[in-house]
Amino acid sequence: MNSLINLNDTTFSEYLNREEELVILNFVTEWCGPCKMLLPILETISTEEKIKVFKVNVDENPNLAYEFGITSVPVTIFFDEGNKICQLNGMRSKEELREKLRELR
């Protein structure tokens, strides 16, 4: 089951701006090994922690990557009420992500 919501240049603002609670945004590429390892972790967190997780493929959406200063992937950004509140660069374990959620909630 894929519980991650794909965003692109067109849908990004529409989806992210209407969120009124904490959400996760993950920047990835198809060819990135750590990205492939992180996606199932984020799917699990989405289900278990009842949080929306969005993903953006930077190869397909270079404008969003540029806007957020993404120079390497994966990058995981936490938003609350549409505002960026925290950014984690690189691969993270499920435990690290859960701890960050507890800290931010």
CYANA upper distance limits for C-alpha pairs under 8 A (distance plus 0.5 A):
  2 ASN  CA     43 GLU  CA      7.18
  3 SER  CA     43 GLU  CA      6.12
  3 SER  CA     46 SER  CA      7.33
  3 SER  CA     47 THR  CA      7.92
  3 SER  CA     53 VAL  CA      7.98
  4 LEU  CA     42 LEU  CA      8.25
  4 LEU  CA     43 GLU  CA      6.74
  4 LEU  CA     46 SER  CA      8.16
  4 LEU  CA     52 LYS  CA      7.92
  4 LEU  CA     53 VAL  CA      5.78
  4 LEU  CA     54 PHE  CA      5.97
  4 LEU  CA     55 LYS  CA      7.05
  5 ILE  CA     52 LYS  CA      8.35
  5 ILE  CA     53 VAL  CA      6.83
  5 ILE  CA     54 PHE  CA      5.08
  5 ILE  CA     55 LYS  CA      6.60
  6 ASN  CA     54 PHE  CA      6.33
  6 ASN  CA     55 LYS  CA      5.55
  6 ASN  CA     56 VAL  CA      6.58
  7 LEU  CA     11 THR  CA      6.13
  7 LEU  CA     12 PHE  CA      5.83
  7 LEU  CA     15 TYR  CA      8.44
  7 LEU  CA     54 PHE  CA      7.10
  7 LEU  CA     55 LYS  CA      6.49
  7 LEU  CA     56 VAL  CA      5.83
  8 ASN  CA     12 PHE  CA      6.06
  8 ASN  CA     56 VAL  CA      6.73
  8 ASN  CA     57 ASN  CA      8.17
  8 ASN  CA     60 GLU  CA      8.23
  8 ASN  CA     61 ASN  CA      6.49
  8 ASN  CA     64 LEU  CA      8.36
  9 ASP  CA     61 ASN  CA      6.50
  9 ASP  CA     63 ASN  CA      7.51
  9 ASP  CA     64 LEU  CA      6.90
 10 THR  CA     14 GLU  CA      8.34
 11 THR  CA     15 TYR  CA      6.65
 12 PHE  CA     16 LEU  CA      6.49
 13 SER  CA     17 ASN  CA      5.98
 14 GLU  CA     18 ARG  CA      7.07
 15 TYR  CA     19 GLU  CA      7.36
 16 LEU  CA     82 GLY  CA      6.24
 17 ASN  CA     81 GLU  CA      7.79
 17 ASN  CA     82 GLY  CA      5.53
 18 ARG  CA     81 GLU  CA      8.31
 18 ARG  CA     82 GLY  CA      7.79
 19 GLU  CA     23 VAL  CA      8.07
 19 GLU  CA     80 ASP  CA      8.22
 19 GLU  CA     81 GLU  CA      6.24
 19 GLU  CA     82 GLY  CA      6.69
 20 GLU  CA     80 ASP  CA      7.28
 20 GLU  CA     81 GLU  CA      4.82
 20 GLU  CA     82 GLY  CA      7.49
 21 GLU  CA     79 PHE  CA      8.36
 21 GLU  CA     80 ASP  CA      5.71
 21 GLU  CA     81 GLU  CA      5.76
 22 LEU  CA     51 ILE  CA      7.69
 22 LEU  CA     52 LYS  CA      8.43
 22 LEU  CA     78 PHE  CA      7.40
 22 LEU  CA     79 PHE  CA      6.08
 22 LEU  CA     80 ASP  CA      4.78
 22 LEU  CA     81 GLU  CA      7.22
 22 LEU  CA    105 ARG  CA      8.10
 23 VAL  CA     51 ILE  CA      6.51
 23 VAL  CA     52 LYS  CA      5.71
 23 VAL  CA     53 VAL  CA      6.51
 23 VAL  CA     54 PHE  CA      8.24
 23 VAL  CA     78 PHE  CA      6.34
 23 VAL  CA     79 PHE  CA      5.82
 23 VAL  CA     80 ASP  CA      6.90
 24 ILE  CA     51 ILE  CA      8.03
 24 ILE  CA     52 LYS  CA      6.87
 24 ILE  CA     53 VAL  CA      5.19
 24 ILE  CA     54 PHE  CA      6.61
 24 ILE  CA     76 THR  CA      7.33
 24 ILE  CA     77 ILE  CA      6.30
 24 ILE  CA     78 PHE  CA      5.17
 24 ILE  CA     79 PHE  CA      6.77
 25 LEU  CA     53 VAL  CA      6.36
 25 LEU  CA     54 PHE  CA      5.21
 25 LEU  CA     55 LYS  CA      6.06
 25 LEU  CA     56 VAL  CA      8.03
 25 LEU  CA     76 THR  CA      6.22
 25 LEU  CA     77 ILE  CA      5.57
 25 LEU  CA     78 PHE  CA      6.73
 25 LEU  CA     79 PHE  CA      7.95
 26 ASN  CA     53 VAL  CA      7.91
 26 ASN  CA     54 PHE  CA      6.64
 26 ASN  CA     55 LYS  CA      5.08
 26 ASN  CA     56 VAL  CA      6.75
 26 ASN  CA     74 PRO  CA      7.38
 26 ASN  CA     75 VAL  CA      6.19
 26 ASN  CA     76 THR  CA      4.95
 26 ASN  CA     77 ILE  CA      6.80
 27 PHE  CA     55 LYS  CA      6.24
 27 PHE  CA     56 VAL  CA      5.37
 27 PHE  CA     57 ASN  CA      6.52
 27 PHE  CA     58 VAL  CA      6.84
 27 PHE  CA     65 ALA  CA      8.21
 27 PHE  CA     70 ILE  CA      8.38
 27 PHE  CA     73 VAL  CA      6.81
 27 PHE  CA     74 PRO  CA      6.07
 27 PHE  CA     75 VAL  CA      5.64
 27 PHE  CA     76 THR  CA      6.94
 28 VAL  CA     32 CYS  CA      7.69
 28 VAL  CA     35 CYS  CA      6.17
 28 VAL  CA     55 LYS  CA      7.52
 28 VAL  CA     56 VAL  CA      6.63
 28 VAL  CA     57 ASN  CA      5.49
 28 VAL  CA     58 VAL  CA      6.55
 28 VAL  CA     73 VAL  CA      6.04
 28 VAL  CA     74 PRO  CA      5.62
 28 VAL  CA     75 VAL  CA      7.61
 29 THR  CA     35 CYS  CA      7.33
 29 THR  CA     57 ASN  CA      5.57
 29 THR  CA     58 VAL  CA      6.42
 29 THR  CA     59 ASP  CA      6.70
 29 THR  CA     73 VAL  CA      7.68
 29 THR  CA     74 PRO  CA      8.32
 30 GLU  CA     35 CYS  CA      8.17
 30 GLU  CA     36 LYS  CA      8.00
 30 GLU  CA     57 ASN  CA      7.85
 32 CYS  CA     36 LYS  CA      6.90
 32 CYS  CA     73 VAL  CA      7.85
 32 CYS  CA     74 PRO  CA      8.35
 33 GLY  CA     37 MET  CA      6.95
 34 PRO  CA     38 LEU  CA      6.59
 34 PRO  CA     73 VAL  CA      8.49
 34 PRO  CA     74 PRO  CA      7.31
 34 PRO  CA     90 GLY  CA      8.04
 34 PRO  CA     91 MET  CA      6.25
 35 CYS  CA     39 LEU  CA      6.69
 35 CYS  CA     73 VAL  CA      7.44
 35 CYS  CA     74 PRO  CA      5.85
 35 CYS  CA     91 MET  CA      7.73
 36 LYS  CA     40 PRO  CA      8.06
 37 MET  CA     41 ILE  CA      7.78
 37 MET  CA     91 MET  CA      8.42
 38 LEU  CA     42 LEU  CA      6.78
 38 LEU  CA     74 PRO  CA      8.45
 38 LEU  CA     91 MET  CA      6.88
 38 LEU  CA     92 ARG  CA      7.56
 38 LEU  CA     93 SER  CA      8.27
 39 LEU  CA     43 GLU  CA      6.69
 40 PRO  CA     44 THR  CA      6.73
 41 ILE  CA     45 ILE  CA      6.74
 41 ILE  CA     93 SER  CA      7.95
 41 ILE  CA     94 LYS  CA      6.36
 42 LEU  CA     46 SER  CA      6.46
 42 LEU  CA     53 VAL  CA      7.56
 42 LEU  CA     94 LYS  CA      8.16
 43 GLU  CA     47 THR  CA      6.95
 43 GLU  CA     53 VAL  CA      8.10
 44 THR  CA     48 GLU  CA      6.47
 45 ILE  CA     49 GLU  CA      5.84
 45 ILE  CA     50 LYS  CA      7.94
 45 ILE  CA     51 ILE  CA      7.83
 45 ILE  CA     94 LYS  CA      7.82
 45 ILE  CA     98 ARG  CA      8.00
 46 SER  CA     50 LYS  CA      5.94
 46 SER  CA     51 ILE  CA      5.38
 46 SER  CA     52 LYS  CA      6.31
 46 SER  CA     53 VAL  CA      6.55
 47 THR  CA     51 ILE  CA      7.56
 56 VAL  CA     61 ASN  CA      7.61
 57 ASN  CA     61 ASN  CA      6.60
 58 VAL  CA     62 PRO  CA      5.77
 58 VAL  CA     64 LEU  CA      7.70
 58 VAL  CA     65 ALA  CA      6.07
 61 ASN  CA     65 ALA  CA      7.15
 62 PRO  CA     66 TYR  CA      6.56
 63 ASN  CA     67 GLU  CA      6.57
 64 LEU  CA     68 PHE  CA      6.76
 65 ALA  CA     69 GLY  CA      6.49
 65 ALA  CA     70 ILE  CA      5.41
 65 ALA  CA     71 THR  CA      8.08
 66 TYR  CA     70 ILE  CA      6.61
 70 ILE  CA     75 VAL  CA      7.93
 73 VAL  CA     89 ASN  CA      7.75
 73 VAL  CA     90 GLY  CA      6.80
 74 PRO  CA     89 ASN  CA      6.87
 74 PRO  CA     90 GLY  CA      5.58
 74 PRO  CA     91 MET  CA      6.91
 75 VAL  CA     87 GLN  CA      7.63
 75 VAL  CA     88 LEU  CA      6.40
 75 VAL  CA     89 ASN  CA      5.08
 75 VAL  CA     90 GLY  CA      6.31
 75 VAL  CA     91 MET  CA      8.48
 76 THR  CA     87 GLN  CA      6.27
 76 THR  CA     88 LEU  CA      5.61
 76 THR  CA     89 ASN  CA      6.83
 76 THR  CA     90 GLY  CA      8.35
 77 ILE  CA     84 LYS  CA      7.37
 77 ILE  CA     85 ILE  CA      8.10
 77 ILE  CA     86 CYS  CA      6.23
 77 ILE  CA     87 GLN  CA      4.85
 77 ILE  CA     88 LEU  CA      6.77
 78 PHE  CA     84 LYS  CA      6.47
 78 PHE  CA     85 ILE  CA      6.27
 78 PHE  CA     86 CYS  CA      5.67
 78 PHE  CA     87 GLN  CA      6.82
 79 PHE  CA     83 ASN  CA      5.58
 79 PHE  CA     84 LYS  CA      4.91
 79 PHE  CA     85 ILE  CA      6.04
 79 PHE  CA     86 CYS  CA      7.74
 80 ASP  CA     84 LYS  CA      7.11
 80 ASP  CA     85 ILE  CA      7.19
 92 ARG  CA     96 GLU  CA      6.57
 92 ARG  CA     97 LEU  CA      7.09
 93 SER  CA     97 LEU  CA      6.86
 94 LYS  CA     98 ARG  CA      6.58
 95 GLU  CA     99 GLU  CA      6.57
 96 GLU  CA    100 LYS  CA      6.76
 97 LEU  CA    101 LEU  CA      6.74
 98 ARG  CA    102 ARG  CA      6.75
 99 GLU  CA    103 GLU  CA      6.69
100 LYS  CA    104 LEU  CA      6.67
101 LEU  CA    105 ARG  CA      6.48
